[in-house]
Amino acid sequence: MTLKPPKRGFDLAEFEARTAAVQEKMHEHNLDALLLTTEPHVRYFSGFFTQFWQSPTRPWFLIVPLTGKPIAVIPGIGEVGMRSTWIEDVRLWSSPRPEDDGISLLTSTINELPKRFGKIGATLGAESYLKMPANDFQLLKDNLSGTSFVDFSAILHRLLCVKSSAEIEKTKFVCELTSDSFIELPNFARLGHSEREIVQAMRIDLLQRGADNTPYIISGSGPDGYDSIIMGPTDRVLNEGDVLIIDTGTTFDGYFSDFDRNYAFGNASDITKRAYETVYKATDAGFATAKPGITTTDIWRSMWDVLQKGGAEGNDVGRMGHGLGMQLTEWPSITAKDNTVLEAGMVITLEPGMTYDNGKQMVHEENILITDDGAVMLSKRASPELVIID
């Protein structure tokens, strides 16, 4: 059954609210402007949504002033797309032009803005980057004498991690269709198929269900277990007694699902079945803990307690979940020391994993939404027992 997709794009009021929220934070931190250079941030505040970001050749800039609408300073090739958004002030240069790829235009645009504090925010901290040449950023700083750049990444992380109802609707839709594809997988995955063949079939199934793309889809397999959750798919053929994991980041209208499922072919040992049951119960514990006011570290502890009692030899992944939205992984991380306080509207993954039986791994992941009353599942809950494909 094909799900009905939600409306694409966002209403004008959404962009106005996003801009007002970040400008309030800019006032609090005494910033004259905010410089944005990455695809998720430019898209979030402008609505400019294009695959052309795959090209590394051209830089793109969006300036959020202390008051008023954002200003786009972009290569001429993007003019039509940007003018179709709510952005009115669009300034262009012909790119690529390595000798001056928009820096003079960007400098003059910033210099036109009122100077109250002499500070500009930029994404300079953890889990952020500048999508422009380092030499050009240094030149921009030299050009703007008397103005300093300060890290604004943590504040942006906090703003973007709380989703609007329209964002949640898109995420819920792509989580549901991905869940349905995983449920269908035993009908197109068979003994004798390779990891690559199974993943290819799943990609096709996801598209047919209404997904836009599946930019991330890995698989790992091995006799009664697997030892990696970031590689593949490979040409390895699934044999009797193998265990397969597939982890997919699938998108609809620019928003991701991100969760995995495990399958055994023919049979699985009791120890592997117990490992699956353990990570499943750990996910239950994380889900029961997740609510506003609770921290990511509280969730981590609740899941790790179950894993330890279930015989986990360790967890080499480094975290057991993360934020989710316009990127496959977003801030925060569910770790022993993150301590981010949860708010209603946050979309996160629960991803407990354990090493067992001398190096095998077992990982389970679900996507959830934090609400005023606790957590709700966005992905359809996996089977409580390891699925066996005959």
Secondary structure, 3 states (H helix, E strand, C coil): CCCCCCCCCCCHHHHHHHHHHHHHHHHHCCCCEEEECCHHHHHHHHCCCCHHHHCCCCCCEEEEECCCCCEEEEEHHHHHHHHCCCCCEEEEECCCCCCCCCHHHHHHHHHHCCCCCCEEEECCCCCCCCCCCHHHHHHHHHHCCCCEEEECHHHHHHHHHECCHHHHHHHHHHHHHHHHHHHHHHHCCCCCCEHHHHHHHHHHHHHHHCCCEEEEEEEEEEECCECCCCCCCCCCECCCCEEEEEEEEEEECCEECCEEEEEEECCCCHHHHHHHHHHHHHHHHHHHHCCCCCEHHHHHHHHHHHHHHCCCCECCCCCCCEECCCCCCEEEECCCCCCCECCCCEEEEECCEEEECCCEEEECCEEEEEECCEEEECCCCCCCCCEEEC
